[in-house]
């Protein structure tokens, strides 16, 4: 199967559903989550892209079950949604970027996700291996794309912005072909905007087609109670003083009737839509839906930035959809679209409310960053930590290693010292303030 003719930016939706939360590290029993209902409701509300990884425990299997449900198969043909997954990270301290493992991982992901092709495959957390290993993996993924047709687009994911840029530049230089996509997490948030200030132009120059912004709460750092403690305890890499600065900022926001999480999510979604447009997408922000909401909102056909949001509860999904629709309604003003009256409330349209809310968020964001302080604004932690060693255990037989290695009690066989640093759920607050008025068209 030849390489797809059109760039990924012609079709990828700008809001991606993240599934890192479908994992034992963030839920005692991820199989007990209402994941099939979550995925079905996401599709019904125009969220037509799903990000996962074999490293996220059973996430691929759970997502595959949801996408393989009768309702999804009946109403959402495979070409109407995108599956983005990853290769290379085997465990918290073990990576295998060899061609043999890449091939096996791609085949296994297709089986788990119940599909004969993957839309995007990233090299997962590429800062943990050498540039040469990344180059070998990229070449193998492209060979699979061109010769086997089981994947369409190839990219890298990771945390340090400078490493992502260096690898994108190296891959273009060595192969003559740019990356289709780069995923950065926790680098365009209220606390840290290095993806914009240090990464954007370099990635544009490296001709990367799309750059996604994941983990708008900095892996839970921008929650008013700090990062959530899962079964593996305190895994977050942020230093104590940074955590305290964010807690202080949360108190500052609470005095003003706001919650840090609400401000942080909207700040990231709304601003990356604009700032990330150079490496954004033309894909429909509302999916293929034909409902009163999508027909009432008129957005010009221009690129907008791509965000990834993780949810594990229906309430979290509802809140994300509400914020997303309000952000789009405010965005229409930037793009010279006609103001809409999608869900009028009293004498104020949602369009007017969204524009007012956007200005409020700007003011709050400025104050929050001032409280966090110059010492911690744009601070980033080391990834990997100094002294990291890639410990591929010799007991792995013929590349048959698997991130889903479990103890007898069903939990992952991973110690607290080597916990997962990829984005967890970003909306784990059952008491979160409602960001916008309920939409009458939300199903």
PyMOL commands that set and color helices and strands:
alter all, ss='L'
color gray80, all
select helices_A, chain A and resi 8-10+30-32+35-44+59-67+70-75+78-80+99-112+126-128+131-148+161-175+194-205+240-255+260-279+292-296+314-334+350-372+416-418
alter helices_A, ss='H'
color red, helices_A
select strands_A, chain A and resi 15-18+49-51+82-87+89-91+94-95+118-123+151-158+181-185+210-214+306-310
alter strands_A, ss='S'
color yellow, strands_A
deselect
rebuild
show_as cartoon
